[in-house]
Amino acid sequence: MTSYRDILVRPLGGDERITEIVLNRPERKNAYTQQLCDELCHALRVFDRSAVTRVAVLTGAGDAFCSGGDVQHSEEIDQGDAHPFGHGFVMRDTGHTVVRSLLAVAKPVVAAINGAAVAGGLTFALACDLRIARQRARIGDTSGRLGLLPDEGGAWFFPRAMGLEAALRMSLLGEVYDAATAQRLGLVGEVVPDAEFDDAVRSLAGRLADAAPLAASVVKRLMRRAADMTLDQALDTLGMAVDVVNRSEDVVEGVDAFLSRRRPSFQGR
């Protein structure tokens, strides 16, 4: 198993089908650096290529999910200052790479928002497929408070999640919301009491791990791409996907399990 410095990677609750990836810089509220981003992208590639793992859970150590980019990491700031377009290059090689990696993963990824998820940290969560938050979590965009722009594609993700005016309000005013408000605005899908959070995350990830892996991967891809398609294009793409999935062993197992009134055991074939 690969050894990392700024993240932890382990089975969640001992279930080898579920990979927990923990951003592990609690002293900095899990703010990301080049090192953390490189490690996270590597861990996502390993997870996606594994024949055993089916679901990833992204979370943070301590009392934060992720507070965005580490503005005190002077080495990367110096790299940006050294070139007219240097800051854009640094972002391209750090947070932007993480967002692209999260979107490229074929398997489901859950953001378990255990605490503050702000600025680029919120963008990382929105690049995951599902988001579950504990009541104490605080979620929003603080980048404007520093005179910065919404990190790592926030200007793309935020309006899609919550609508244009709400996204502008959040970013222009630097607003941070409690978990219930964030759910109402569309930033998270589920909020659970603090004491029930770990169990709720395991339950959600376990249900995803029980699902048919091939169908889950195709559904994720279809829905991600549908936003940029016409209905006719989406239907044509679905027709081709169905022709592949319906021939799989998982569909045979799913139909037999339904007729036999038992739980299916999907193998991803």
C-alpha positions in Angstrom: 0.0 0.0 0.0 1.3 3.5 -0.9 2.4 5.6 2.0 1.3 9.2 1.9 2.2 12.3 3.9 -0.8 14.6 3.7 -3.7 12.1 3.2 -4.8 8.8 4.8 -6.2 6.0 2.7 -7.9 3.0 4.3 -10.9 0.7 4.1 -14.0 2.3 5.7 -15.2 0.3 8.6 -13.1 -2.6 7.5 -15.0 -2.9 4.2 -12.5 -3.4 1.4 -15.1 -2.3 -1.1 -15.1 1.2 0.3 -12.0 3.4 0.3 -11.9 6.3 2.8 -9.5 9.1 1.7 -8.8 11.5 4.5 -7.3 14.9 3.9 -4.8 14.9 6.8 -3.6 18.4 7.6 -5.8 19.1 10.6 -3.5 21.8 11.9 -4.3 23.8 8.8 -8.0 22.8 8.5 -6.9 20.4 5.7 -6.0 23.3 3.4 -4.5 21.8 0.3 -1.0 22.2 -1.1 0.8 20.8 -4.1 1.8 17.8 -2.0 -1.7 17.1 -0.8 -3.2 17.5 -4.3 -0.6 15.2 -5.9 -1.3 12.5 -3.3 -5.1 12.9 -3.6 -5.0 12.5 -7.4 -2.8 9.4 -7.0 -5.1 7.9 -4.5 -8.1 8.5 -6.7 -6.3 6.8 -9.7 -5.5 3.7 -7.5 -9.1 3.6 -6.2 -10.6 3.8 -9.7 -8.3 1.0 -11.1 -8.9 -1.4 -8.2 -10.8 -4.6 -8.9 -12.0 -4.6 -5.3 -13.1 -1.1 -4.4 -16.4 0.2 -5.5 -16.9 3.5 -3.6 -14.7 6.2 -2.2 -15.5 8.5 0.7 -13.6 11.8 0.8 -13.4 13.5 4.2 -11.1 15.5 6.4 -9.2 14.9 9.6 -10.1 16.8 12.8 -12.9 19.4 12.7 -12.7 20.5 9.1 -13.4 18.9 5.7 -11.2 21.4 3.7 -10.6 25.1 4.1 -9.4 25.6 0.5 -5.9 26.4 -0.7 -3.2 27.0 1.9 -2.5 30.7 1.6 0.4 30.4 4.0 2.3 27.9 1.8 4.9 30.4 0.7 6.7 28.1 -1.8 3.7 27.8 -4.1 3.0 31.6 -3.7 6.6 32.3 -4.8 6.2 29.9 -7.8 3.2 31.9 -8.9 4.9 35.2 -8.5 7.8 34.1 -10.7 5.8 34.0 -13.9 3.2 36.4 -15.4 0.8 33.5 -15.6 2.3 31.6 -12.7 -0.6 31.6 -10.3 -2.8 30.1 -13.0 -0.2 27.4 -13.6 0.0 26.6 -9.9 -3.8 26.3 -9.7 -3.8 24.1 -12.9 -1.3 21.7 -11.2 -3.0 21.6 -7.8 -6.7 22.2 -7.2 -7.7 22.1 -10.8 -6.1 18.6 -11.1 -8.0 17.4 -8.1 -11.4 18.6 -9.5 -10.6 17.0 -12.9 -9.6 13.8 -11.2 -12.8 13.6 -9.1 -14.9 14.1 -12.1 -13.0 11.5 -14.1 -13.4 8.7 -11.5 -15.8 6.1 -12.9 -17.0 4.9 -9.5 -19.1 6.8 -7.0 -17.4 9.3 -4.7 -19.0 10.6 -1.6 -18.0 13.8 0.2 -18.4 13.2 3.9 -18.4 16.8 5.1 -17.4 16.5 8.7 -16.7 20.2 9.3 -15.8 23.4 7.5 -16.0 23.1 3.7 -15.2 26.5 2.2 -13.8 28.1 -0.9 -11.8 25.4 -2.8 -12.8 22.9 -0.2 -16.5 23.4 -1.2 -15.5 22.9 -4.8 -13.9 19.6 -4.0 -17.1 18.5 -2.3 -19.2 19.6 -5.3 -17.0 17.6 -7.6 -17.9 14.5 -5.7 -21.1 12.6 -6.7 -23.0 12.8 -3.3 -22.5 15.0 -0.3 -23.5 14.2 3.3 -22.8 16.7 6.1 -22.9 16.6 9.9 -25.0 19.3 11.6 -21.9 21.2 12.8 -20.5 21.6 9.3 -20.1 25.1 7.9 -20.3 25.4 4.1 -19.7 28.4 1.8 -17.2 30.5 -0.1 -14.8 32.7 1.8 -12.4 33.4 -1.1 -13.8 37.0 -1.6 -12.9 37.9 2.0 -9.3 37.6 0.9 -9.8 39.3 -2.4 -9.5 36.0 -4.2 -11.7 34.4 -6.8 -13.8 31.2 -6.2 -11.3 28.5 -6.2 -10.9 25.5 -8.4 -13.9 26.1 -10.7 -16.2 27.4 -8.0 -17.7 29.9 -10.5 -18.7 26.9 -12.6 -19.9 24.6 -9.8 -21.7 27.0 -7.5 -24.4 28.3 -9.9 -25.1 24.8 -11.1 -25.6 23.6 -7.5 -27.6 26.5 -6.1 -28.6 28.9 -8.9 -26.9 32.0 -10.2 -28.2 34.6 -7.7 -27.6 32.4 -4.7 -24.1 31.6 -5.9 -23.3 35.3 -6.5 -24.6 36.2 -3.1 -22.5 33.5 -1.4 -19.3 34.5 -3.2 -19.7 38.2 -3.4 -20.6 38.5 0.3 -18.3 35.7 1.5 -21.1 33.9 3.1 -20.8 30.6 5.1 -23.9 28.6 6.0 -24.9 26.1 8.6 -25.5 22.6 7.2 -29.2 22.9 7.1 -29.1 26.1 5.1 -26.5 24.6 2.8 -28.9 21.7 2.2 -31.8 24.0 1.4 -29.6 25.8 -1.1 -28.6 22.6 -2.8 -25.0 22.4 -1.7 -25.4 19.1 0.2 -27.9 16.3 -0.2 -28.2 15.0 3.4 -27.5 16.5 6.9 -27.4 14.2 9.9 -26.9 14.8 13.7 -23.2 14.9 14.7 -23.5 11.8 16.8 -25.0 9.8 13.9 -22.6 11.1 11.2 -20.1 8.2 11.0 -22.8 5.6 11.0 -24.7 7.5 8.3 -21.6 7.8 6.1 -21.0 4.0 6.4 -24.6 3.2 5.6 -24.6 5.4 2.5 -21.3 4.1 1.3 -22.4 0.5 2.0 -25.6 0.9 0.0 -23.6 2.3 -2.9 -21.1 -0.6 -2.6 -24.0 -3.1 -2.8 -25.3 -1.5 -6.1 -24.4 -3.0 -9.5 -20.9 -1.5 -10.3 -21.3 -1.4 -14.0 -24.7 0.3 -13.9 -23.5 2.7 -11.3 -20.5 3.7 -13.4 -22.7 4.2 -16.6 -25.4 6.1 -14.7 -22.8 8.5 -13.3 -21.3 9.1 -16.8 -24.7 9.5 -18.5 -25.9 12.1 -15.9 -22.6 14.0 -15.9 -22.7 14.3 -19.7 -26.4 14.9 -20.1 -26.1 18.6 -19.0 -24.2 19.3 -22.2 -26.5 17.2 -24.5 -29.8 17.7 -26.2 -32.5 15.2 -25.3 -32.1 13.4 -28.6 -28.3 13.1 -28.0 -28.9 11.8 -24.5 -31.4 9.2 -25.7 -29.0 8.0 -28.4 -26.2 7.7 -25.9 -28.5 5.9 -23.5 -29.5 3.4 -26.2 -25.9 2.5 -26.8 -25.2 2.2 -23.1 -28.2 0.0 -22.5 -27.0 -2.4 -25.3 -23.8 -2.9 -23.2 -25.3 -3.0 -19.7 -28.2 -5.3 -20.5 -25.8 -8.0 -21.7 -23.9 -8.0 -18.4 -23.9 -10.8 -15.8 -25.1 -8.2 -13.3 -28.4 -7.8 -15.1 -28.9 -11.6 -15.2 -28.2 -11.6 -11.4 -30.4 -8.7 -10.7 -33.4 -10.1 -12.6 -33.0 -13.6 -11.0 -32.7 -12.0 -7.6 -35.8 -10.0 -8.1 -37.8 -13.1 -9.3 -36.4 -15.1 -6.4 -37.1 -12.4 -3.9 -33.5 -12.3 -2.6 -30.8 -9.7 -2.4 -28.7 -9.5 -5.5 -24.9 -10.1 -5.4 -23.4 -8.0 -8.1 -19.9 -8.7 -9.4 -19.5 -5.8 -11.9 -19.4 -8.1 -14.9 
